[in-house]
């Protein structure tokens, strides 16, 4: 499936306002907790590969397509289910880590997501934790069925879309997300175990 997505930064106050507004409009969101190990080779910006644990379920996810230099991104997505075993997930992490070496090539993302699934789009409001707290939104549509800009305008989010190129993500990661090189093997295993229990 080809999806088009747009993303934007929120303040904590905006996060709370939109949570209230969208809950009244669409009903109670799906609440989801996620840990991701993001493997990103800066020389190949169009490939985003992650090990994700979402509500205790593990997978490898890869999106291919535009990652920055635009406010809209069109990407294809592939997923592969993984075992929910700490040691097998740690082995998968080690395999991908060897393929993409370097101190800045694996960041650890921790998300508290609130998802409003609609028939023609998905809206996600996120509280991201790590070295600090940050908030954002993401809207995804199937490019063959829906005009993303119309959805964003209808949601009141069009003017809040953030221009996110490689430099933006480098700064975002530095401020918020842990590098895997900042943790030892036990801490990585413990983090995997914590999210498998959610």
N, C-alpha and C positions, 0 to 999 in steps of 0.2 A: 504494500500500500504506500502511495506517496502522500505524505502529510505536509501541510503548511502550518507553521507555528510562529507565534509572536510572543515576546517576553518583556516584562518590565519590572523595574524596581519599585517597591512600596516602602513607605515609612510604617512604623508600628501602628500609628493612628489610622493611616489609610488601610492597612491590613484589617484592623478591627472594623472599620466602617464598611469595607467591601464584604467582609464575612457576614455582617448583619444584613446588608442590602441584598446580597445574593441568596442568603438563606431564606429571607422573606419572599424573594422572587421565585426561586427554584426548589425550595424545600431543603431539608437537612442534607449537608454534603456527606460524601463518603470520606471518613477520616482514615489516613494511611500513614504509617511510619516507614521510612526507607533509609537504608545505608547503601552507598555506592562507592566502589573503587573505580575512579575514572582514569582510564589510560588514554592519554592524549599526546600524540607525537606532534610537536609544534611545526614540524616540517610537512605534515600531512593534515592540515586543519580540517579537511572535509570528512575525517573519520573519527567518530566518537564511540569508543568501546568501553563498556562498563560491566563489572560484576555488580548486580543489584540484589539486595535482600529487601523485599517489600512485604511487610506483615508476616514475616517468618518464611516466605517463599523465595527461593534463590533462582537467578537466571543470569545468563550473559546477554547483554543487549548491545546492538551496534546500530548506530545511525550514520548514514552516508549522505553527504550533501553539504550545502552551505552552512557554515558555522558562524560567520560574522560578516562585517562590512555591509550589512543591510538590516533593516528592521523586520523583514520577513524571511523565513528560511523554509526551503522545500527540501525534504529529506526522505529517504527510504529507511525503513526500520526492519531489523531482523532480531529474533529472540530465540534463545535456546535454554530450556529448563535445566537446572542443575540440582544435584542432591542437596538436601538440607542437613548435611553433615559438616561439622566444623573443619575437620581435617581435609575432606575433599574440596571444600571451598577455599581453604588456605592453599592447597596444591594448585587449584585453578588460578588463584591470585599470583602465585609464584611463576606459573607458566607464562601468563600475560606480562608479568613484570619483567621477565628476561627479554621478551620481544620488544619492549619499549623501555630501554634503560634511561637513566638520568634522574637527577634529584627533583626535577620539576615535572616529571611525566606521569606521576600517579598522585592524585589528590583524593581525599576521603570526604564525601558529601554526606551530611545527615539532614534529612528532610522530615518535617511534620506537614503533611499535605492534606488539603481539604479540596475534594474533587466534586465538581458539579457536572455530571454527565447529562448531556442533552442529545436529542436525536441528530442534530447537525453539527455539534461542536462539543469539545470538552474544555472546561475552564478549571484551572487549578490555582488555588491560592496557597502560598507556602510560607512557612516559618522555617528558616534554615539555621541550624546551630553548628557551632564549631569553636573557633577562637573568639567569636562574638555572635551576635544574633542579627540576621538579615531577613527581609521579607520581599516577596515578589509574586507575580502572577504569570501564568502561561495559558495561552489559548491555542488549541489545535483543531484543525479541520481537515477533512478529506478534500484535496485540491480539485477533484472532479465534480464535487457536489456543491461546494459552498465558497462564497467570497469572504475571506478572512477579514478584510478591512470593514465590511458591513457588520460582521459579528462584533468586532472590536468597538465600532462606533455605537452599536446598539447597547453594549455593555458599559459604555462610558470609559473605555480603556484606551481608545485609539491614540489620544494625545499623551498617554503615559508609556507607550512602547519605548523601550530603551535600545539605543544603538549599541550593539554588543559585538565588537570585533576581538581579535586575539589579544590586543593590549588591554581591553576592558576585562576579559576573563583572567588574564594574568594578575591584574590588580585585585579583582574580586577574590580569586583563590588565595592570594597572599594575605588579604585581610580576614578572610573567613575560614577557609578550609585547611584541614591538617594535611601535610605531606606524609606519605607513608614512611618516608625516611626519618620522620620525627618520632616514630613509634618502634618499639622492638617487636619481635615475633609474638611474644606472649600478649602484648597489648593489642596487636592485630587480631589474634585468635579470640581474645576476650570480647572485642568489639563485634566480631562476627557472631559469637555466641549470644551476646546481648540482643542483637537484632533477630536472631533465629527464634528467640523466645517470645517476641512481641506478637 
